[in-house]
Amino acid sequence: MNITLSNGHSVDIFVNTVGAGEPILFLHGGPGCCHDFIAPFFTPLTEHHQVIYYDQIGCGQSNWDIDFDYKIAYELEVIEAIRIAHGLDKITVVGESWGTYLGLQYASRFGQHIHQLILLSSVGYNLKHLHQFGEVLASKITAEDNQLLERYQAQQQQGVIDEHTANKLSQDVLNYYYLFDKNNTTKLTDQVINFDQNQRAVAQCDAEIDFIEHQEKLAQVDIYMYQGEADIMSAQIIAAQLVPQIKPTKFTPVAKCGHWIYLEQSAYINDEIARIIAAN
């Protein structure tokens, strides 16, 4: 799908629409990840809903050639273009991890077009919280795994492996720490991560992420939050840092679950999303 942004530049955005029924738009994590990582786990929803996946600017199967100054605001324009292209006045939005930032930004600008906003595995509301996520993650890494990460970095610097390979190997190590049950690594699907896009988006956070300054707008949207009790940013942390700021309709801690609720509690979260939509 080719979308012309407000800066006059066009972006090619990969959109994958599956199923029929009440529509759901998914905002994947990252920044810099893609929808392929989450889509297999939400297949049950496609039986009774129109499920819309897409890859954000510079991500996944969308065009990676960003020849303009990137702004997070352009991601909201992409969401709007997808909504309009599907002929929808209102839509249920599900944001996961980084997608919770985008979902809340979208709600603070275009809340009138949201049936309900469902947030999975929130991180916070600013750049500081993204850094906190990284710091908590780093504190959990064993000495043995830190040696592995240092080895990959050294091999990249020596030209033994390229940057993409080094990042991929490092992410494979870190994935264990995103999970409550380490055996669930067998459920992981491979994904391509654009680390350049990750840095572009992170660099804009302080300047653009401002949804908590629009609480009157957020108050008009039904927001449902789900947070793993064993998430890197645990349910306890999010309950203290983010919940008071956005005052969701409901906040639900999820037991026996790390950062990827859709992977470790798949049946539960699919049922919850379907239930929320049916009730509204």
Secondary structure, 3 states (H helix, E strand, C coil): CEEECCCCCEEECCEEEECCCEEEEEECCCCCCCHHHCHHHHHHHHHCEEEEEECCCCCCCCCCCCCCCCCCHHHHHHHHHHHHHCCCCCEEEEEECHHHHHHHHHHHHHHHHEEEEEEECCCCCCHHHHHHHHHHHHHHCCHHHHHHHHHHHHHHHCCCCCHHHHHHHHHHHHHHHHCCCHHHHHHCCCCCCCHHHHHHHHHHHHHHCCHHHHHHHHCCCCEEEEEECCCCCCHHHHHHHCHHHHCCCEEEEECCCCCCHHHHCHHHHHHHHHHHHHHC
